[in-house]
Amino acid sequence: MPDRPDGQDGRDGREGPRSVVIEADGGSRGNPGPASYGAVLKDAETGEVIAEDGTTIGVATNNVAEYSGLIAGLRLAETYAPGADIEVRMDSKLVVEQMSGRWKIKHPAMRPLAMEAGRLAPFGTTYTWVPRELNKHADRLANEALDGKRSGVTVAASPEEPDESLIEEIESPAATVGVDQAGTPPMPSPTTVVLVRHGVTPHTSGKRFSGGLGGDNPGLSDEGRAQVRETAHWLSGMKDRIEAVVTSPVRRTRESAEILAAQLGLPLEEEAGFAEMEFGAWDGLGFAEVAEQHKESFEAWLGDLDAPPPGGESFRTVEARVVAGLERLLDRHAGRTVVVVSHVTPIKTLVARALQAPLDAVFRMELTPASVTVLSFYPDPSAPDGSGHRASMRLYNALPPGDRSPLEGGRW
């Protein structure tokens, strides 16, 4: 099939997609041995194939081939879907975790490949691990290349001007251009929630309990405002894809959300379900003070999800409130991307729910002020938790590039 003619946009003269999915794979017969990669670029909203690549790379290891598939997929996106949001799906845990910044890249052969992939990946690219059976399309392309059945890039033709060679490939038993390998329908568009924790306040800096609407609720400090401005600037590259900024009504989140909404040029909404836990009598006190002055209730609270602070809320109570807020959000902004400005407990609660982890997982998470966590919720009536959505965590506790220590949280 022909390459894209010079001067046309990323979809053979048509308007390009807003978001795309890259499915990539690679492998060698012998590890190391004769190696190849496969990459397919799809419109995320329709599932339509935009372009494919299956190419041999000589003798290499499986890991080198997998990284080569990722790089090929990112080049397809750069050429045929410039400016689109990108989600990469691979069955290589190594590549997904390293490109997400959670695993170190120790092998010297991997570092230049990861650097090239990082250079090609635009701001906001996310990486999702999928089981091998959901990555058959890319795997097939890699095997066809090794078997000498294909080499290089092929591009799906415009439906307004059908390409006869494309029709021939669709009719061929080995071809799947335009459909998934298993013949499954395209995934529905997810509702993507970009969770931002508020910036620091005097209570945050002093490591004091700072609850929801019933507490002292100090506003942002100068440091906190600077943190949020940095995060807002970081997110501004994707402002055209965000529908709204949603905030907890608590003062510190409201102030943070106002900075974000102004930077992104977006409307501001309130959702009370995303307010912080009420700490009652503990509000404004430090951990040591609470442990000394409220020893019994503090110890009970640390060990029992149903035990509230005196005059406050339990973790179970907060979970119910946060989940109700999430359901309202998914109804209002179905299939869109929204920024939600919230607090430590609600964000951790949403992450635990998205991962189908027990609620006590919140005790094993760290969350940095003004950090970014991204969750996507796909409509799924058969979801095991009865929520009607299947969730995916795409990013956790990420910070914009800058002067803050990477120990404070992950980076994109």
PyMOL commands that set and color helices and strands:
alter all, ss='L'
color gray80, all
select helices_A, chain A and resi 62-80+93-99+110-120+132-134+136-146+164-171+202-205+222-241+251-264+272-274+280-282+287-293+295-303+315-332+344-354+359-364+406-408
alter helices_A, ss='H'
color red, helices_A
select strands_A, chain A and resi 19-28+33-43+49-60+85-90+126-129+152-155+191-197+242-247+268-270+337-342+372-379+389-399+410-411
alter strands_A, ss='S'
color yellow, strands_A
deselect
rebuild
show_as cartoon
